Structures are given as C-alpha cells and as structure tokens.
Amino acid sequence: MFQKVNLPVNRKLLFSLIVFLLGGLISGFLATSEYRTIPLAIKTIDKSRLKVFFLTFSQHYWLIVALWFMGLIPLGFLGSYALLFGKGFILGVTLGFILKAEALFGAYSFFKLLLWQFILLIPLTLYIAYFSVLISFYRLKFTNEKAEINLNSYLNRLLLASIVIVIYSFIMALSVKQIITP
C-alpha cells in the first residue's frame, strides 16, 4: 500500500501551509476587533503538575493525530488545510484577547505564555501537515513524481510528533504557573 518517499521539499506546498496558518492567525486576531476591553486576569493555577501535563498533552495531541490521519485519506488535504487554519485562528484569537485586555503588557504575556508553542508546536504542526498534504496529494495522483510512500516512515513521523508533544507537555507542567481566565 505505502512505500518509501524520496522527495525534495516542495516549497510551494510549504508556503501554502504557512499562508493558511498565518491567514488563520490574522483572521482570529481580526475576529476580536469589536471587543474594546475584556475582563481577563492572570491567575495562579491550583492544579497538580501531573494534571497540567495531561491537559496540555491532550489539548495539543488531537490536532497532530487528526493532521496525520488526513494524510491517509485521498481528499484529506482539505481537512489538513482546515485544521491548520483553525490552529492559526485559535492563536490569533488568543493574541487578540490578550492584547486588548492588557494592551502592551499583553504582548509580553502572549510571548511568555506561548513561547514554547512557537518554538516546538508550530514547526511540528507544519511538519506533520506538510507530509499529510503531500501523501494525500500522492494518493490522489496530483504529483507526477514517482514517489512511493512507506507507512512505517509515516508512523515514525507520528511517533516523533508524540515525543515532541510529551516534551512540550513536560516543560509546561514544570514551568506554567499562570493561566488566562475570565
């Protein structure tokens, strides 16, 4: 069913994924434009580090698994683009609410709270989305290359993503002392 892929990076595909992510981010930010002031506060959480770990892991792992699964479906590239746009939209809404609630200090709060997400999860999401769309295109025969896809290689990408999300969740469990609450 699947065999090995030896393709150079498709820059147009990668660019389109980045555009969808940024489009979602901008759309999410603009969706908060009608809110003048929002009563948000940074509060210390009272949850155990283990609970923070599991909440963080489950919150981010579903997107990666959904993106990975979309690669197995011939029209899955549509779902991959939609999920990527949604991820950007959520980040944009978060940025918009924080900036509107805390003005310039909101940029610092956004940076502080989402730094590791931009370092680890956004590149990971783009990585999985890239292969998901590439494999979906291959299954639809949109690519002319003689690429062959190996299911083990594709599973290894999911394993790598799982490890990165575990590391991210571990970092959040150790470092997060504040959450945004209404």
Protein Blocks (a to p, Z undefined) as FASTA:
>chain_A
ZZcddddddfklmmmmmmmmmmmmmmmmmmmmmpmbdcddddddfbdfklmmmmmmmmmm
mmmmmmmmmmmpmklmmmmmmmmmmmmmmmmmmmmmmmmmnmmmlmmmmmmmmmmmmmmm
mmmmmmmmmmmmmmmmmmnopafbfcdcdfklmmmmmmmmmmmmmmmmmmmmmmmcbdcd
ZZ
